Amino acid sequence: PIKADLPLTHVSRGYASRGKANFYAPPFDGKLSPVKRHWKMLRTFLQNVDSVLDDLTPILKKVARNNAVVILTCNMGQSALLMNFACSARRRGFDLGSVLVFPTDIETKELAEGLGLATYYDEKNMGPLPSGEARRYGDKNFRAMMYAKVLCVLYPLMLGYDILFQDV
């Protein structure tokens, strides 16, 4: 239990075991500014969100059960996990009809559809994301997939669906 009489100090998860900060606020200025790259991604999202929702509406109507849908996102680097999920679920008799996969590349879209899963490929937002697996927590590919996870959850929520996010 927390002892209210002791002073509490916020400790960022960005600190290493010896107290050195490993994460810093990204620089705003400069040609390679991560902030400006993220703004570009946000601009792409905002410019395309209406058409994505229009495209997604009939797919969600078909897939949702009692207004609920299971959402996954995957790239080719994690495709073995997607195959494991689908095959293991089927072997145990689970109905995967309410699963919707948001692949981040064409190869994963084709694989998911080959597994009998419904897909929606958001080419404008997901297309630029890497197809390789993350090599470590927080690397470039890992961060890109975190963005994909946000989008695939956001879209059905914006359309009023209840979702269960399943990480592959």
C-alpha positions, 0 to 999 in steps of 0.5 A, spaced: 500 500 500 502 507 498 504 510 505 501 517 504 506 520 509 512 519 504 513 524 499 512 521 492 516 522 486 514 521 479 519 517 475 519 516 468 519 509 465 524 513 460 530 512 466 535 507 466 537 502 472 542 507 474 538 513 473 540 516 466 534 518 462 533 515 456 528 518 453 528 526 451 522 530 448 523 530 440 526 536 437 521 541 433 526 544 429 530 541 423 529 538 417 529 531 420 524 533 426 520 527 428 515 532 430 514 535 423 514 527 421 508 526 426 504 532 423 505 530 416 502 523 418 496 527 422 495 531 416 494 525 412 490 522 417 485 528 417 485 529 410 483 521 409 479 520 415 472 521 412 473 516 406 476 511 410 470 511 414 466 511 408 470 505 406 470 501 412 462 502 414 460 496 410 465 492 412 464 493 419 456 492 418 458 485 415 463 483 420 460 486 427 456 481 432 451 485 436 455 491 434 462 488 437 468 487 433 475 484 434 480 488 431 487 486 429 493 490 426 499 486 423 505 487 418 509 482 414 514 482 420 509 479 425 505 475 420 507 468 423 503 471 429 497 472 425 497 465 422 498 462 429 492 466 432 487 464 426 489 457 426 489 456 434 483 459 434 480 455 429 482 449 432 479 450 438 472 452 435 472 459 435 468 463 430 473 468 427 467 472 423 467 478 427 475 479 426 477 485 422 484 485 420 488 492 419 494 490 415 499 495 414 502 492 407 499 488 401 502 482 403 499 481 410 492 483 407 493 477 402 495 473 407 489 475 412 484 474 407 487 467 405 486 465 412 479 467 411 479 473 415 476 480 413 481 485 412 481 493 411 487 496 408 488 503 409 493 505 404 494 512 405 495 511 412 498 504 413 502 504 406 508 508 408 509 504 415 514 498 415 513 491 413 519 488 417 518 486 424 521 490 430 528 488 432 527 491 439 522 495 444 521 502 441 525 502 435 522 505 428 518 499 426 515 498 433 513 505 434 510 505 427 506 499 429 503 503 435 501 508 430 497 503 426 494 500 433 491 507 434 488 508 428 485 501 427 482 502 434 480 509 433 476 508 426 471 503 429 470 507 435 468 513 431 463 509 427 460 507 434 462 500 434 464 496 441 471 493 440 476 488 443 483 489 440 487 483 440 494 484 439 497 479 434 
